[in-house]
Structure formats: structure tokens, C-alpha cells
Amino acid sequence: MGKTGEHVIQERLAALEPAPGVYLMKDVQGRVIYVGKASSLRQRLRSYFGSHSSLDAKTRELVSQIADFEVIRTDTPTEALILENELIKRYRPRFNIMLRDDKTYPFIRITNEPFPRVIATRRIVRDGSRYFGPYPSAGAVHRTLDLLKRLFPYRACDIEITGTASRACLYYHIGRCAGPCIGAVSSEEYRGIIENVVLFLEGRAEAVVARLQAAMEEAAERLEFERAARIRDELRAIEHVLQQQKIVTGTDESFDVIAVAQSAGGDACVQIGFVRNGKLLGSEHYLMVGARIDDPPGAILTSFVQQYYAQASTVPPELVLQHALDDGETIAAWLAARRDGPVRLSVPDEGFRRELVEMIAKSAVQNLEQHRVRWLNDEQRTTLALEELADALGLDRLPRRIECFDVSQLQGTNMVASMVVFEHGKPKKSDYRKFQIKTVEGQDDYAALREAVLRRYRRALSAEQTEAWQTLPDLVLIDGGKGQLNAAREALAELGLDLPIAALAKEHEELYVPGQSEPIVLPRDSQALFLVQRVRDEAHRFAVTFHRARRTRSTIRSLLDEIPGIGPRRRRELLRRFGSVEGIRQASIEEIAAVPGISRALAERIKNELGEARAPR
């Protein structure tokens, strides 16, 4: 009897040495679907093929598609990390988290020429040129170059400089070029301009100011007043830029601050802030491809740090992180080798570094939301998403109108449901609906969902309703799995409606549809998955917001209703005057007694009761 595939795998695992290296997971077509590194190949590989109960959802899905694996031994864990980066770039495996389009990130290049140029490039050539970056987009590079050109008079042309040209270009005449082509500046003076550009890009603008100040004074002493005036104008421009930079430390520390934002659908955006010599020079954001809802934020930051600093032109002495990195010691050693000096990884719990992390994290959240909005307004992508979704679900027509339901509750209290509407891939907020669940006791999400679906489509069948209620969707989407899908189907069947319906399960991002025991798994990079995640996330947000508002109102009512003498009218007057229970607590007895219908005795009782209610905190 021949050996089974599982037995062969186990024998191969047993033959592995407990040594560092890289492993490549392959599917049945031989495609590399995941690349990983390990300090011990034997231990790491065995973790994939042992008990699945200890694996997270993403790893279980990966293991289910592994048909073969390959290992590459290295001498050290640091070498494994370097090789892992290279193989991820080469194969772009779909289960790895990757910087979007990391191969094409642009840099600023200062060329190695007698009269260097400052240009944008996407290729690093080892010819003695200096590079700064990577930048997240060509736009970011050109904005930086525009600023540099306003501050420093380096040449913008690519002609051969001999110093004997008959005339200079417009840049020279408007003070934006020192004029090396006509010999107006010596090679040494021009090198000084380029050195100032380098210092500025390195975040050492104060050194530039000191150099220019000295040059201006020297020009004035030599009675070169026109040159002194040009340097003065450069100084003013640089000082104006410096005033806009935020001072975050009282020292000359330099470090990068890195934080991540994740959406409810699993998309991730990493924001990196650059602190140089105690000043926050700015920040940039990068979208991470292949991130999933169940990816820990530390794993996403680990992937970012490995891929970003593998191509970064400089590595700072410290990375201030929102979350700890996986295998931080190995990464710190690798960064130190790239920097040729020690690199510290810190995760601050308090202090100004923690405040910086939180500020950068807020920017990551905002940029992730901006990305979502831009995607929703891209007509071509939206159409592709609708076509992919229709094909995956076997729909007869494009799901131009999608209605999505979600339920929100806290331990069975204030249970609510939401319905959001997307038309042509965009939110139609005028058709959103909220449902206060009326017939369900306790924590029964299925029954709550069934009630919401019943109420929504019962009104659709009524001739007395508005057009928004009467319009039926091309697809009903449910936030949940098989149980939620069946509850919604029962509601539709009770009304005699046969509408296309699917449920999106959050754990694995799988679509369940009627009549199929196995879920539909959309490709991780498909536009259809991106769309249904956006719809589901919006339904969840809308439901949670409604639930919080109800819970707050319920808490206010319960606190005030417990006070003898406070009925609906007086409660309404108090909240109209003070806005909240906390506002009433902070008011004086005289201010409360001034509310219509409130006597001084009742005002004293209110103050006493609310004070007692707050005491346990």
C-alpha cells in the first residue's frame, strides 16, 4: 500500500532541521500562496499541519489550500527575514500582507554629477547618487520637490554644465536657479546648495539656517549685497517652513512613529510620522493589501516595517510603535544592520510618545476612510464589483440596489436593527431605516433580524407607502452566517417574496446563499468583496450608532424617572435646559429651580438623587 499525502507530509516535516529559514506554501497549481520565515523551520511548519483548533481563521483557510511546501535554509534569522522580503516581492502571495504596489514607490534622487540634480525616480541605481524615500505616491514626491525648488536654487535642467552657455533660462532670472550653466556660481558654491538640500531632507533645517546665516554675513562683509539679499530671501522662506513644523520634543531626538487603522471589513492603513531633531516633519500613509479582519494589528505593522525599511533610504535610531512587532528582536537586529547602528523598538504606554502614537493613529483612521470614499466614487471599480458579485452569486442582473440588515444589542437590552441601502455601489442615506425591536425578549438576534426584515418588506407590499419603501432590492445582504440567513429567508417566505439574498459571515468573510451548503469565498483582492464589506460595515456602523443613542436616552430616562415628582414633561424641560444628566448634576439648586414646573424642594431632591446615583463610580 502506498503512502498517503498526509503521511508524506509528516515524513517531510520530521526530516526538517530546527534551523532558521524561509518556507513557501503552494496550492494545487503550484502557485506560491504564502511566504514566511522561522527561527526553527521544523517547529513552525509542524504548527501548520498539527491540530487546527489552535489556528486562527486566516491560517485555517491557508492550510486548507496548501498542496505542497518548499523550504530554504539560512544561517541566521536575520538572513531569513531579508530573504522573506525578497520572495514576497517576487511572488506577491495572496495570503501575505503587502504594501500596495510596493515595487513602484518613488524616491527623491540627488544625482552623482559635478553639478547634481534633484529629481524623482522609481529606480535605485548604485552609482553614488543619494536617495530619500520611499514616498507613497508621485504626488507626494512632486509636492516635496516643489517646496525644495522654492527654497534652494539648484538647477532644474538636464543639460551638460560647462559654465560657458551664452544665456541662462527663466529659472535663473526669477531667482530659482544659481546659474551654473553660465558660470554664475562655482562648483564649490553649487555643492553648498546641494548640501543644504540634503540637510533639509534629513530634517536638519536648523543646520541649513546656520549655514545660510553665515553665508549672508560673509557676503555682506564683502559688499556683495545682491548675493546677501538672495540668501536672506532663502532664509526667510526656510524659516517660514520651520514655523509650520510642530515641535514635539525639547531635544534633538529623531524617530519614526508608526500606527495602523483597520476597518470592520479588514482593510488596513499604516501611517508613519517622521520626527527629526525634535520636530514632526510630516507623515505619510500606506494601504496594506491582503489584510484581513482577523489579522492582529501587530502582524500588519510587522509586515509594514519589514517591507518599508527594506527599501527606505534611511533608518532612524528608534521606531515608536502602536503595537509590538512579531519577532521584534530579529527585526531590530536587521534594522540595525541596515542603519549601521542600534535601532530601538518601543511601544509607549504613556507620555508624549504615546500622545504622538495616538495622533498618528487618528490620521491613519482618516486616511482609511478617505480611501473608502474614493473607492465608492470610482465608477469603473464599482461596475466591476457589481459584475463580479452578480457572477459569484449567480444573479440574473447586476445588484444595483443592495439592502443590508444588521442587529445591535447589549446583553439583550435596547435591541435595534438597521437597514442601509447602496445604489450603484454608493450609499443612499435617504433610504436608510432604523428598527426598534418590539417583539423579541432577551438576546435572540435571529428573531430580531426576522422582525426587521418582516417589517421592512411588509411595508414594501403596502400601496400606501412612499416610493423608497416600495422599491425592492436586487440583493438582500445580511450581516451574519447561516443562522441569520435562514431567519431572513423565513421572513421573506412569510410575505411570499422571492428576493436574491446572501449573508456575509465576518469571521472568514464568506458569503452564504440559499441552497448551498458550502459558502462562496470571494478572492481577497476582488472588487466584489471590497463592495460587500463596505455595505456590511456601513450597516454595522448605522446599527451601533442607533443602539448607543437609544441606550443613552434609556439611561437618562431611567435616572430621572426614579426621582419622585419627575414625570415626562418635567424630564423634557430639564433636558431641554441642561442637555444631559451630567449637565443637571453640574447645575446649582437655584438653576434647577428656575426650570418651569420645578420647585426649590424638588430641585434639592434632584441634586441629592443624582449625586447618590453617581457615587458608586
MIMIBA-360867 format. One line per field, with one value per residue (C-alpha): x, y, z; residue number from 1. Coordinates in steps of 0.001 Angstrom, whole numbers, plus 500000, padded with zeros to 6 digits. Example, Ala and Ser with C-alpha at 12.3 -4.5 7.8 and 13.67 -1.06 7.14 Angstrom:
BEGIN
px = 512300;513670
py = 495500;498940
pz = 507800;507140
pos = 1;2
***
This chain:
BEGIN
px = 500000;501365;501738;499030;499779;499408;501990;504423;503929;504610;507793;508981;508263;510214;513196;513336;516081;515380;517225;516282;514968;512093;509170;506902;503383;501947;498470;497491;498535;501990;501430;503104;500262;502262;505869;507019;510205;511083;513851;513077;511665;510696;508702;506994;505971;504644;502357;500576;499975;499055;495753;493646;491848;494736;494916;493224;490683;493128;495666;492968;491944;495611;496203;493089;494672;498239;499173;502943;505670;509290;511935;515139;517718;519561;522372;520595;517044;518072;519029;515646;513901;515805;515058;511382;511096;512645;510389;507248;508188;508828;505720;503249;501431;497769;497905;500731;500048;501812;502434;500259;502322;505498;507626;506758;507144;509048;512143;513895;517319;520265;522423;526162;527308;529663;526503;523940;520243;517344;514799;512069;512788;511348;514647;517566;520862;524028;526036;526831;523559;521717;518110;515338;512112;510172;507214;503673;502910;504352;502216;503979;507375;506417;504998;508332;510276;508126;508945;512667;512734;511171;513762;517011;518328;519592;519305;516157;517646;519473;521957;525711;527110;530220;529757;530084;526442;525530;522409;520551;516998;513983;514682;517909;516186;513469;515972;515133;518499;522028;523024;525873;525310;526625;529279;527350;528174;531260;531234;532003;529167;526742;527784;526895;523361;523014;524361;521595;519021;520384;520290;516709;515570;517270;515251;518248;516837;518381;521799;520719;519669;523043;524940;522879;523171;526957;526982;524777;527042;530111;528504;527597;531168;532429;529875;528135;524755;522759;524037;523323;519767;519191;520432;518214;515173;516122;516443;513003;511409;513037;512145;508537;508536;510132;507398;504842;506633;505329;507838;507127;510197;512524;515545;517144;515681;514890;512493;509575;506094;504026;500343;497696;493966;491700;488153;485402;485903;489580;491208;494284;496141;499520;500502;504132;505209;508764;510265;513647;515608;512546;510181;507401;508272;505124;503556;502526;500050;500257;497486;498172;496979;495769;494987;492001;489588;491270;494844;496263;497431;500914;501141;500183;502780;505372;504713;504864;508144;509826;508752;509044;512519;513780;513675;513833;516822;517405;516557;516119;517600;514148;510724;507857;505089;501408;501696;504586;506055;506189;509755;510856;514423;515153;513657;515625;518854;518039;517248;520493;522431;520702;521355;524864;523912;521481;517725;515279;511693;509359;505630;504878;502059;502123;503858;504372;505422;502056;500312;502231;501183;497533;497768;499316;496685;493887;495447;495510;491782;491004;493082;491485;488058;489184;490297;486855;485114;487343;486684;482932;483160;485180;482534;484719;485598;482012;480726;483384;482407;478730;479587;481851;479194;476469;478670;479637;476034;474533;472230;470180;471045;473502;472688;472309;470262;471551;469768;471776;470486;472326;471249;472788;472174;473960;473030;469557;468837;467740;467815;467705;468218;469420;468926;471290;470854;473544;472561;475137;477713;477160;475273;471773;471295;467831;466616;468337;465928;466109;464014;463345;462792;459411;458526;461764;462742;466350;469341;467772;469498;467750;464280;465262;466539;463406;461238;463197;463036;459312;458530;460619;459143;455617;455647;457042;453898;451614;450193;450117;453878;456365;458490;461532;459619;458023;461278;462557;466288;468259;470038;469300;472541;472599;475410;475934;476101;473734;471501;470905;470379;467682;465908;465721;464563;461723;460554;460606;458802;456063;455453;455586;458668;461454;464358;468041;469647;473074;474769;478328;479989;482504;484968;486053;484425;482396;479076;476299;473447;470295;470623;474400;475962;479416;479993;481194;484732;485440;489097;490812;491642;488261;486271;483113;484473;485502;481960;480067;482447;481711;477966;478189;480452;478024;475070;477051;478052;474470;473081;475686;475163;471393;471825;474150;471718;468836;470877;471883;468293;467182;469810;468742;465075;465749;467826;465313;462213;463449;463167;459725;457938;459674;457306;457707;457011;459454;462100;461739;462098;465211;466920;465974;467615;470730;471194;472104;472061;475649;474554;471857;474408;476664;473830;473133;469886;468886;469437;467368;464586;464402;463148;459348;457480;460451;460115;463104;462250;462118;465397;467070;465696;467029;470505;470516;469241;471629;474520;473702;473371;476896;478565;479285;481565
py = 500000;503392;506214;508886;512526;513212;510550;512020;515483;514149;512421;515613;517566;515048;515449;519218;520605;523069;525773;529248;529725;530626;528461;528773;527340;526261;525379;522529;524603;525091;528800;530293;531453;532312;533070;533001;532970;530962;530654;526919;525574;522261;523836;526425;524023;521485;524170;524383;520664;519778;520402;523036;524038;526288;528095;531390;531687;533044;530285;527595;528925;528972;525381;524173;525302;524033;521196;521431;523422;524333;525445;527458;527233;530334;530755;533305;534548;537959;536372;534623;537962;539503;536514;536543;540176;539348;536342;538280;540902;538196;536059;538530;535675;536352;535291;537713;541286;543613;547262;548259;548436;548422;547892;551311;553632;556749;558322;561674;561256;563622;562650;561977;564670;567665;569822;567420;567456;566788;564581;561988;558353;554871;553060;552931;552849;552222;554974;557160;559075;559792;558708;559841;557923;555888;558228;556825;558432;560500;563380;563304;563420;566312;568315;567898;568829;571936;573011;572337;574330;577311;577118;576238;577483;574187;573540;572004;571219;568087;569761;569304;572070;573756;577246;578764;578935;582198;582782;581389;580077;581723;579986;581980;585285;584684;583585;579867;578715;579795;579703;577156;576930;580476;580258;582456;580036;577943;574186;574612;577128;574880;571907;574049;574470;570701;570085;572349;570299;567122;568637;569792;566351;564791;567061;569203;572512;574402;573490;574922;578152;578410;577841;580426;582929;582635;582887;586000;587723;586828;588225;591439;591847;591503;594110;591503;592938;591270;587844;588659;589658;586373;584389;586485;585555;581865;582181;583750;581009;578237;579904;580121;576357;575708;577688;575294;572234;571009;570781;567525;567154;569551;567595;566743;563198;561520;558614;557327;556904;554084;553238;551209;551567;548648;548814;546427;544775;544095;546791;548325;551608;552263;555843;556775;560085;561419;563140;564665;566713;567048;568232;566367;566959;565283;561875;559561;556710;553346;550873;547227;544684;541306;542414;540623;541277;538653;539914;541254;544876;543808;541419;544205;546558;543779;543326;547080;547572;544702;545885;549644;549676;547086;549871;553023;555254;555828;554030;556158;555151;554411;553217;554267;551734;551489;547700;545329;543594;539853;538612;542119;541104;539757;542826;545165;543332;543565;547299;547864;546204;548420;551562;550517;551409;550318;550647;550658;549431;550969;550710;553603;553346;556990;560303;562437;559430;557793;561047;561063;557475;558353;561405;559343;556615;559178;560172;556501;556195;559328;558215;554768;556406;558699;555639;554081;557221;557450;553798;554287;557174;555252;554305;551796;549852;549945;548492;545765;544990;544648;542368;540169;539946;539022;536269;534895;534751;533641;536664;537319;541024;543395;544101;547826;548207;546347;546461;545236;544401;544266;543859;545593;544932;544762;541799;541820;545496;548232;545822;547570;546721;548788;548691;550566;550962;551088;552023;551624;550855;554075;554726;556137;557527;558880;555258;554066;552727;552059;549464;549369;545673;545277;541564;539934;539197;538517;538002;536489;538046;535691;536723;540403;540135;538282;541068;543804;542038;541345;544970;546381;544229;544171;547929;547426;545484;548244;550517;553421;553624;556023;555052;554439;551786;550230;549836;546257;545466;543420;541800;541474;541242;540039;540628;537127;533457;530592;531276;534896;533915;531388;533870;536461;533849;532821;536428;536786;533452;534532;537552;535493;537324;535626;538076;537271;537030;536316;536559;537760;535941;538212;535598;534271;536894;534132;534518;532075;531693;529559;526026;525759;524006;525460;529217;531282;532592;535690;536340;538510;541144;541146;544345;542380;541500;545095;546226;543777;544566;548269;547644;545375;547829;550673;548618;547743;551367;552578;549933;550562;554333;553911;551449;553789;556670;554550;553238;556794;558007;554958;555632;559276;558316;555671;558024;560864;558656;557203;560643;561198;564154;563901;562985;563124;566877;567905;565479;567060;570573;569608;568029;570962;573337;571334;568877;565778;564196;565359;568900;568682;567345;570319;572875;574641;574186;577724;576974;573790;575560;578124;575438;575700;573275;572651;573892;574509;571435;569311;570887;569859;566336;566129;567222;564685;561809;562411;562822;559485;557856;558957;557979;554294;555418
pz = 500000;499016;501431;501628;501011;504743;505611;503088;504595;508101;506941;505286;508477;510545;508202;508728;510941;513787;511845;510577;507076;504791;503726;500683;500757;497384;496135;493791;490758;492245;492882;495938;498194;501319;502253;505873;507919;511011;513562;513540;510290;511880;514706;512518;509751;512258;513694;510324;509925;513507;515267;513506;516711;517749;514382;513665;510851;508280;508934;508741;505334;504239;505419;503584;500299;500848;498499;498863;500557;499976;502470;502076;504863;506039;508525;510746;511443;510058;506731;506743;507191;504260;502019;503056;501901;498540;497948;498906;496308;493701;494204;495805;497607;498286;501947;502795;503893;501461;500855;497925;494715;496770;493650;492251;495242;494164;495706;495518;493939;494173;491250;491400;488950;489123;489340;490873;490041;492434;490657;491160;490350;490816;490292;492687;490769;492758;491067;494059;493938;497196;497665;500014;500485;499627;499234;498979;495613;492817;494076;497445;495722;493462;496371;498152;495016;494542;498092;497624;494374;496128;498908;497118;493738;492314;488573;487077;483637;482461;480097;480364;482548;481123;482543;479083;477964;476228;478265;481256;481457;483103;486458;486793;486078;488695;491331;491272;489861;490746;487041;486852;483075;482564;485268;487719;490548;491179;491629;495356;495838;493974;496146;499143;497768;497337;500846;502157;500229;501823;505312;504762;503554;506579;508879;509859;508684;511619;510248;506880;508598;510371;507107;505217;508065;507961;504145;504244;506771;504721;501547;503366;504664;501075;499976;497772;498624;495826;496895;500536;499609;497742;500741;503030;500911;501105;504880;505227;503122;505179;508480;507300;506659;510054;511793;510311;511688;515021;517860;519712;521936;523656;522445;519102;519050;515718;515322;513250;514725;513203;513771;511962;511352;510416;509139;510155;506765;507408;505261;506831;506528;508157;508971;509583;511111;510805;513845;513147;515675;517880;515127;513370;509720;508415;507893;505082;504841;503083;502314;503107;500541;501772;505337;506863;509673;511866;511314;514610;514268;515371;512412;509996;511488;511274;507550;507007;508889;507031;503583;504108;505646;503165;500590;502759;502114;505840;509080;512226;515601;517028;515865;518149;517547;518338;518776;519408;516368;515860;516370;517341;518278;514806;513136;515425;514524;510822;511095;512999;510192;507626;509676;510726;514292;517022;516448;519357;519046;521640;522377;524763;527296;528363;527880;524798;522699;523421;522500;519217;518506;519134;516856;514049;514608;514110;510792;509771;510516;508496;505514;505526;505438;502600;500657;501181;499942;496863;496056;496308;493841;491260;488684;486846;490000;491191;487936;488058;491665;490760;487820;489973;492702;490212;488747;492159;493408;490086;489854;486737;486813;488443;492123;491515;494709;497773;501123;504103;507608;510922;514558;517586;521283;524628;526802;525364;526109;523715;520772;517396;513738;510817;507083;504788;501053;498371;494832;492057;494732;496716;499976;499554;503046;502386;502219;505412;508049;511797;513617;517341;518002;519709;519814;520985;524573;525569;523286;520179;517179;514762;515937;515916;512369;511310;512769;510974;507608;508056;508896;506061;503265;504661;504179;500679;499796;501081;498408;500866;501330;499726;496733;498975;500929;497844;495887;496149;496131;493621;496582;500287;502260;505872;508349;509717;508811;508097;511118;510187;506542;507467;509757;506984;504443;506767;506925;503134;502683;505099;502860;499676;498395;496467;496576;495969;499389;500883;504273;504826;507751;509440;510724;507327;505062;503373;501566;502407;499915;499941;498586;499007;501980;501316;501415;498482;499068;497015;496072;498672;496070;494313;493936;494828;498269;498825;497999;500220;503080;502652;502658;505723;507590;506948;508219;511346;511935;511476;513846;516551;516380;516724;519604;521509;521108;522401;525296;526270;526136;528115;530799;531073;531355;533989;536155;536063;536251;539549;541173;542778;541200;537807;535006;531209;530990;533732;532415;528980;530405;532402;529405;527173;529662;530664;527764;529787;533247;533724;532904;535583;538092;537464;537770;541049;543012;542024;538290;538522;540446;537634;535223;534672;536964;539298;542894;545137;547215;544055;542844;546114;545735;542155;543271;546092;543953;541067;543461;545042;541636;540722;543986;543133;540310
pos = 1;2;3;4;5;6;7;8;9;10;11;12;13;14;15;16;17;18;19;20;21;22;23;24;25;26;27;28;29;30;31;32;33;34;35;36;37;38;39;40;41;42;43;44;45;46;47;48;49;50;51;52;53;54;55;56;57;58;59;60;61;62;63;64;65;66;67;68;69;70;71;72;73;74;75;76;77;78;79;80;81;82;83;84;85;86;87;88;89;90;91;92;93;94;95;96;97;98;99;100;101;102;103;104;105;106;107;108;109;110;111;112;113;114;115;116;117;118;119;120;121;122;123;124;125;126;127;128;129;130;131;132;133;134;135;136;137;138;139;140;141;142;143;144;145;146;147;148;149;150;151;152;153;154;155;156;157;158;159;160;161;162;163;164;165;166;167;168;169;170;171;172;173;174;175;176;177;178;179;180;181;182;183;184;185;186;187;188;189;190;191;192;193;194;195;196;197;198;199;200;201;202;203;204;205;206;207;208;209;210;211;212;213;214;215;216;217;218;219;220;221;222;223;224;225;226;227;228;229;230;231;232;233;234;235;236;237;238;239;240;241;242;243;244;245;246;247;248;249;250;251;252;253;254;255;256;257;258;259;260;261;262;263;264;265;266;267;268;269;270;271;272;273;274;275;276;277;278;279;280;281;282;283;284;285;286;287;288;289;290;291;292;293;294;295;296;297;298;299;300;301;302;303;304;305;306;307;308;309;310;311;312;313;314;315;316;317;318;319;320;321;322;323;324;325;326;327;328;329;330;331;332;333;334;335;336;337;338;339;340;341;342;343;344;345;346;347;348;349;350;351;352;353;354;355;356;357;358;359;360;361;362;363;364;365;366;367;368;369;370;371;372;373;374;375;376;377;378;379;380;381;382;383;384;385;386;387;388;389;390;391;392;393;394;395;396;397;398;399;400;401;402;403;404;405;406;407;408;409;410;411;412;413;414;415;416;417;418;419;420;421;422;423;424;425;426;427;428;429;430;431;432;433;434;435;436;437;438;439;440;441;442;443;444;445;446;447;448;449;450;451;452;453;454;455;456;457;458;459;460;461;462;463;464;465;466;467;468;469;470;471;472;473;474;475;476;477;478;479;480;481;482;483;484;485;486;487;488;489;490;491;492;493;494;495;496;497;498;499;500;501;502;503;504;505;506;507;508;509;510;511;512;513;514;515;516;517;518;519;520;521;522;523;524;525;526;527;528;529;530;531;532;533;534;535;536;537;538;539;540;541;542;543;544;545;546;547;548;549;550;551;552;553;554;555;556;557;558;559;560;561;562;563;564;565;566;567;568;569;570;571;572;573;574;575;576;577;578;579;580;581;582;583;584;585;586;587;588;589;590;591;592;593;594;595;596;597;598;599;600;601;602;603;604;605;606;607;608;609;610;611;612;613;614;615;616;617
***
